[in-house]
């Protein structure tokens, strides 16, 4: 038996291929939408991908089950409670898929979602009674469990799912301590609140160190797993629904979306309501950019922030460094944003000297900001990090408007007084500055290096305050 983990850092997503050497058959579990790596590994080893499992309908990315079905003829397997537009094999508790020396036994483990399953993997050459590993999807993470509150908008309450999750977690606790735990996500995912940076563990280790696996009553468990969950981006519901649909493949989407556009084409689309997303680094964007473009750099949590601040039902035009267009569009496709109308052919180099369509964002260093605050040149510092980050430490006198709420609260900011925006290191503040420009603010300055730069200069920090105080702007 061969088991390989594929880890996609930008989405903190883990997928798996399990292959049997004797029969040459393989299964892929929770694949990402761009499936080339699975195909390449299968071809290199002479394996045929015959099975593709989804442990549940993922909300944070669009899975590659349709793509694998189209490319390899693989059969799709979902939990028995799943409802989908496409044909699939519904597997219930105890069902087995066996090929050669590999046995995959299904455990129904609802809680993150109603249809959630985990998969016990046996290497039959080693043992047919002791599982080698368990692929836990979003039921059990390293250091955490799946959040039960994501489906409230489609009719399933957090309490109902937390009640199911309690039973599912206790089932997993009963597995042998040596069983390897392979989850679908790691640190950085918003499918839980305290995921570890580790990507594999054991049941025994999780029983020692995972807060959700400690002895507690059902009511205590339900309280603790529903508390303090991070806010989920709006696109999560969009993706959870799309994963149920028989939709276009990524190849079809890329063929339609990889369309070179002239500067005038881009401006025409923008004037008709299209969203222009500039995926260059913040420094390059802020030096010169198309007016009213949104900066979301590829070098960061690109897909998550695209899903947070862009709309999936309005056309998108990409501005990238030459050669980076396909990656930018493909990564939008990973979260089901198939609404790309094309990209600026030649990147910003094609704009030439058309200064009338160019914008620029002012930048400031931490030392200069400190001087200007003291002299009153800068009227306000707006911190676009989360409330928890702000409470842990912030620029003295700053106000907190988290980036994911900036567009709805933009009217609260001063229209005339110059103000500075910042985040932890500069990635989110560049997004914020671009959104503020679109809202008509021409008095925004971006703090280079963010709060980390402020701390590096040992400049004054404000006292910890309540979240309510943090958001008061008047």
C-alpha positions in Angstrom: 0.0 0.0 0.0 1.1 3.5 -0.8 -0.4 6.5 1.0 0.6 10.0 0.0 -0.5 13.3 1.4 -0.7 16.4 -0.8 -0.7 19.7 1.1 -1.8 23.0 -0.5 -0.5 25.7 1.8 -2.6 28.6 0.5 -5.8 26.9 1.4 -4.3 24.8 4.3 -5.8 21.8 2.5 -4.6 18.2 2.6 -5.7 15.5 0.1 -4.6 11.9 -0.3 -3.9 9.2 -2.8 -4.0 5.6 -1.6 -2.7 3.0 -4.1 -2.2 -0.7 -4.3 0.9 -2.0 -5.9 -0.5 -5.4 -6.7 -3.6 -4.4 -8.6 -2.3 -0.9 -9.8 -5.6 0.7 -8.6 -5.7 3.9 -6.6 -8.2 6.1 -4.7 -8.0 9.9 -4.2 -9.6 11.5 -1.1 -10.7 15.1 -1.0 -8.8 16.3 -4.1 -8.2 19.9 -4.9 -9.7 21.1 -8.2 -6.5 21.2 -10.2 -5.7 17.5 -10.4 -2.5 17.3 -12.5 -0.4 16.2 -9.5 -2.6 13.1 -8.9 -2.6 12.2 -12.6 1.2 12.7 -12.9 1.9 10.5 -9.9 -0.5 7.8 -11.1 1.0 7.7 -14.5 4.5 7.7 -13.2 3.7 4.6 -11.1 1.4 2.8 -13.5 -1.7 3.2 -11.3 -5.3 3.8 -12.4 -7.3 6.2 -10.3 -10.6 4.3 -9.9 -12.1 5.8 -6.8 -12.5 9.4 -5.6 -14.0 10.1 -2.2 -15.2 13.3 -0.7 -15.4 13.1 3.1 -18.0 15.9 3.0 -19.1 18.8 0.8 -16.2 21.2 1.4 -17.0 24.9 1.9 -13.6 26.5 1.6 -12.6 25.1 -1.8 -14.1 23.4 -4.9 -13.1 19.8 -4.9 -11.7 18.0 -7.9 -14.1 15.0 -8.0 -15.7 16.1 -11.2 -12.3 16.7 -12.8 -11.1 13.2 -11.8 -14.3 11.6 -13.1 -13.8 13.4 -16.4 -10.1 12.6 -16.8 -9.8 9.1 -15.4 -13.4 7.7 -15.3 -13.1 7.4 -11.5 -16.3 6.6 -9.5 -17.3 9.2 -6.9 -18.1 8.1 -3.4 -20.0 10.3 -0.9 -21.6 9.7 2.5 -25.0 8.1 2.5 -26.7 11.4 3.7 -25.2 13.3 0.7 -27.5 14.8 -2.0 -25.8 15.7 -5.3 -26.7 16.4 -8.9 -24.2 13.9 -10.3 -24.1 10.1 -10.0 -22.2 8.8 -7.0 -21.9 5.7 -4.8 -23.5 6.4 -1.4 -21.5 4.7 1.4 -22.9 4.1 4.8 -21.3 3.1 8.1 -19.2 -0.1 7.7 -19.2 -0.1 3.9 -15.9 -1.3 2.5 -14.0 -0.6 -0.7 -11.2 -3.1 -1.1 -8.6 -3.4 -3.9 -5.6 -5.7 -3.6 -3.9 -5.1 -0.3 -5.9 -1.9 0.5 -9.1 -1.8 2.4 -11.1 1.4 3.0 -13.8 1.2 5.6 -16.3 4.0 6.0 -17.2 5.5 9.3 -20.2 8.0 9.3 -18.9 10.9 11.3 -21.3 13.8 10.9 -20.9 17.0 12.9 -19.0 19.4 10.6 -21.6 18.5 8.0 -24.5 16.0 8.1 -23.0 13.8 5.4 -19.5 13.7 6.8 -17.5 10.5 6.8 -14.1 9.3 7.9 -12.2 6.5 6.2 -10.3 3.8 7.9 -7.4 2.6 5.8 -6.0 -0.9 6.2 -2.7 -2.2 4.8 -3.8 -5.8 4.5 -0.2 -7.0 4.2 0.4 -5.6 7.7 -3.0 -6.3 9.4 -6.6 -6.9 8.5 -7.7 -5.9 12.1 -5.6 -2.9 13.0 -6.1 0.2 10.8 -3.0 1.8 9.4 -4.7 5.3 9.4 -7.9 7.2 9.4 -8.7 10.0 7.0 -10.9 12.2 9.1 -11.9 15.0 6.7 -13.1 17.9 8.7 -14.4 15.9 11.6 -11.1 15.6 13.5 -8.1 17.9 12.9 -4.7 17.9 14.6 -5.4 19.9 17.8 -9.0 20.7 16.9 -12.3 19.4 15.5 -14.4 20.7 12.6 -16.6 23.7 13.3 -20.3 22.9 13.4 -21.7 26.4 12.5 -21.1 26.7 8.8 -24.4 25.4 7.5 -26.8 27.7 9.5 -27.6 29.6 6.3 -28.9 26.4 4.6 -31.0 25.1 7.4 -28.8 23.1 9.8 -28.1 24.6 13.2 -24.8 24.6 15.0 -26.3 22.9 18.0 -27.7 20.0 15.8 -24.3 19.5 14.2 -22.4 19.9 17.5 -24.6 17.2 19.0 -23.6 14.8 16.1 -20.0 15.8 16.3 -19.8 14.7 20.0 -20.7 11.2 19.0 -18.4 11.2 16.0 -15.4 12.3 18.0 -16.0 9.7 20.6 -16.2 7.0 17.9 -12.8 8.1 16.6 -11.4 8.1 20.2 -12.1 4.4 20.3 -9.7 3.6 17.5 -6.3 2.1 18.4 -3.9 4.7 19.8 -1.4 3.9 17.0 -3.8 4.8 14.2 -2.4 7.6 12.1 -4.7 10.7 11.8 -4.8 12.4 8.4 -7.2 15.4 8.4 -8.3 17.5 5.4 -6.9 20.8 6.8 -4.1 22.3 8.9 -3.2 25.6 10.5 -4.7 28.6 8.7 -8.0 26.9 7.7 -11.2 28.6 8.9 -12.9 25.2 9.2 -11.7 25.2 12.8 -10.3 27.6 15.4 -7.0 26.2 16.6 -5.6 23.8 14.1 -2.0 22.6 14.5 0.8 23.2 12.0 1.3 19.5 12.0 -0.3 17.6 9.2 -0.3 14.1 10.7 -0.7 12.7 14.2 -2.0 9.6 16.0 -5.2 8.9 17.8 -3.1 8.5 21.0 -1.5 11.9 20.6 -4.8 13.5 20.0 -6.4 12.0 23.1 -3.6 13.6 25.1 -3.4 17.0 23.5 -6.6 17.8 21.5 -8.9 19.9 23.7 -12.0 18.5 22.1 -11.0 14.9 22.9 -10.8 15.4 26.6 -13.4 13.8 28.9 -16.4 16.1 29.1 -20.2 16.0 28.9 -22.2 16.4 25.7 -23.3 19.9 26.8 -19.7 21.0 27.7 -18.5 19.7 24.4 -21.2 21.6 22.5 -20.4 24.8 24.3 -16.7 24.6 23.7 -16.8 23.7 20.0 -19.2 26.4 19.1 -17.4 29.2 21.0 -14.9 31.7 19.4 -15.1 30.4 15.9 -13.5 32.7 13.3 -15.8 34.4 10.8 -16.3 32.4 7.6 -16.1 34.2 4.3 -19.3 34.5 2.3 -17.9 32.3 -0.5 -18.1 29.2 1.8 -21.8 28.8 1.2 -21.2 29.2 -2.6 -18.6 26.5 -2.6 -20.6 24.1 -0.4 -23.4 24.3 -2.9 -21.2 24.0 -6.0 -19.6 20.8 -4.6 -23.1 19.3 -4.9 -23.5 20.3 -8.5 -22.5 18.7 -11.8 -20.6 21.8 -13.0 -18.0 22.6 -15.6 -14.5 21.2 -15.1 -11.5 23.4 -14.4 -10.1 22.8 -17.9 -13.3 24.1 -19.4 -13.2 27.1 -17.1 -9.6 28.0 -17.9 -10.2 27.6 -21.7 -13.0 30.2 -21.4 -11.2 32.6 -18.9 -7.6 32.7 -20.3 -8.6 35.5 -22.7 -6.1 38.3 -23.4 -7.6 41.7 -23.2 -6.4 45.1 -24.3 -6.3 48.1 -22.0 -9.4 49.5 -23.6 -11.2 46.1 -23.3 -10.4 46.1 -19.6 -11.6 49.6 -19.1 -14.8 48.8 -21.0 -15.5 45.8 -18.8 -14.7 47.7 -15.7 -17.1 50.5 -16.6 -19.7 47.8 -17.2 -19.3 46.5 -13.6 -16.4 44.1 -13.9 -14.1 43.7 -10.9 -10.4 44.3 -11.8 -8.1 42.3 -9.4 -4.4 43.2 -9.5 -2.4 40.2 -8.2 1.0 41.8 -8.1 2.9 42.4 -4.8 1.7 45.4 -2.8 4.8 47.5 -3.5 4.3 47.1 -7.3 0.6 47.7 -7.1 0.9 50.8 -4.9 3.6 52.3 -7.2 1.2 52.3 -10.1 -2.1 50.5 -10.9 -5.2 50.8 -12.9 -7.6 53.1 -11.0 -10.2 51.2 -8.9 -8.4 47.9 -9.2 -8.4 45.6 -6.1 -5.0 44.5 -5.0 -4.9 40.8 -3.8 -1.4 39.6 -4.2 -0.7 36.0 -5.3 2.0 35.7 -2.6 -0.4 35.3 0.3 -3.9 34.0 1.2 -4.9 35.0 -2.3 -7.9 32.6 -2.8 -9.4 33.3 0.7 -9.2 37.1 0.3 -10.5 36.9 -3.3 -13.5 34.9 -1.9 -14.0 37.5 0.8 -13.9 40.8 -1.1 -14.8 39.8 -4.6 -18.2 38.7 -6.0 -18.6 35.3 -7.7 -21.5 36.6 -9.8 -19.8 39.6 -11.4 -17.1 39.4 -14.1 -13.4 39.5 -13.0 -10.5 40.8 -14.9 -7.0 39.8 -13.8 -3.9 42.1 -13.9 -0.7 40.1 -13.3 3.0 40.1 -14.1 3.4 38.7 -17.5 3.2 34.9 -17.3 1.3 34.9 -14.0 -2.2 35.1 -15.4 -2.9 31.4 -15.6 -1.9 30.8 -11.9 -4.1 33.7 -10.8 -7.1 32.4 -12.7 -6.6 28.8 -11.8 -6.4 29.7 -8.1 -9.7 31.6 -8.5 -11.1 28.4 -10.0 -10.0 26.5 -6.9 -12.7 28.4 -4.9 -15.3 28.2 -7.7 -14.8 31.7 -9.0 -15.3 30.8 -12.7 -16.5 34.3 -13.6 -13.1 35.5 -15.0 -13.6 37.4 -18.3 -9.9 37.6 -19.1 -6.6 39.2 -18.2 -4.8 42.4 -19.2 -2.5 41.3 -22.1 1.1 42.3 -21.3 0.3 43.3 -17.7 0.9 46.9 -16.6 3.6 47.3 -19.3 0.8 47.6 -21.8 -0.6 50.7 -20.2 2.3 52.9 -21.4 2.1 56.6 -20.5 -1.7 56.8 -20.0 -1.4 58.6 -16.7 -5.1 59.4 -16.7 -6.1 55.8 -15.9 -3.3 55.2 -13.4 -3.5 55.4 -9.6 -0.9 55.4 -6.9 -1.0 54.6 -3.2 1.1 56.6 -0.7 3.3 54.5 1.7 4.8 55.4 5.0 7.4 53.9 7.3 6.7 53.2 11.0 9.2 55.8 12.1 7.7 58.5 9.9 4.2 57.6 11.0 5.2 58.0 14.7 6.6 61.5 13.9 3.5 62.5 12.0 1.1 61.3 14.7 3.0 63.4 17.2 2.7 66.5 15.1 -0.9 65.9 14.1 -0.3 65.4 10.4 -2.1 62.0 10.4 -5.6 62.1 11.9 -6.2 58.4 12.4 -4.6 55.0 12.2 -7.0 52.2 11.0 -6.0 48.7 11.9 -7.6 46.2 9.5 -6.5 43.0 11.4 -9.0 40.9 13.4 -10.3 42.1 16.8 -8.3 39.4 18.5 -5.1 40.6 16.8 -5.9 44.2 17.8 -6.6 43.3 21.4 -3.3 41.5 21.6 -1.4 44.6 20.7 -1.9 47.7 18.6 -0.6 51.2 17.6 -1.5 53.6 20.4 -4.7 55.4 19.5 -5.6 53.2 16.5 -9.1 52.0 15.7 -10.0 48.5 14.5 -12.0 47.9 11.4 -11.3 44.3 10.3 -10.7 43.9 6.6 -13.6 41.5 6.1 -16.0 44.3 7.4 -14.3 47.2 5.8 -16.6 47.5 2.8 -19.7 47.6 4.9 -18.3 50.1 7.4 -16.3 52.3 5.0 -18.7 55.3 5.6 -17.5 55.5 9.2 -14.0 56.6 8.1 -13.0 60.3 7.8 -13.4 61.7 4.3 -11.0 64.5 4.5 -8.4 63.9 7.2 -5.4 61.8 6.1 -5.3 58.4 7.7 -3.1 55.4 7.7 -4.1 51.8 7.3 -2.1 48.8 8.4 -2.3 45.1 9.2 0.3 42.7 10.6 2.8 42.7 7.7 1.3 44.7 4.8 -0.7 42.2 2.8 -4.2 43.0 4.1 -3.6 46.7 4.3 -2.8 46.9 0.6 -6.1 45.2 -0.1 -7.8 47.7 2.3 -6.1 50.7 0.6 -7.4 49.5 -2.8 -10.9 49.0 -1.5 -10.9 52.5 0.0 -9.7 54.0 -3.3 -12.7 52.4 -5.0 -15.0 53.9 -2.3 -13.6 57.4 -3.2 -11.0 57.9 -0.5 -7.8 59.6 -1.9 -6.4 60.4 1.6 -5.2 56.9 2.5 -1.6 55.9 3.3 -0.4 52.4 3.8 2.0 51.5 6.6 5.0 49.6 5.2 5.6 46.4 7.1 2.5 46.8 9.2 2.3 46.3 12.9 5.5 44.2 12.8 7.4 47.2 11.6 5.9 49.3 14.4 7.0 46.8 17.0 10.4 46.5 15.5 11.0 50.3 16.2 9.6 49.8 19.8 7.0 52.5 19.2 4.1 53.2 21.6 1.4 50.5 21.8 -2.1 51.0 23.2 -3.5 49.3 26.2 -5.7 46.2 25.6 -9.3 47.2 25.3 -12.6 45.5 24.8 -13.8 44.7 21.2 -16.6 47.2 21.7 -14.0 50.0 22.4 -11.8 48.9 19.5 -14.4 49.7 16.9 -15.5 53.1 18.1 -14.5 55.6 15.5 -16.2 58.7 16.8 
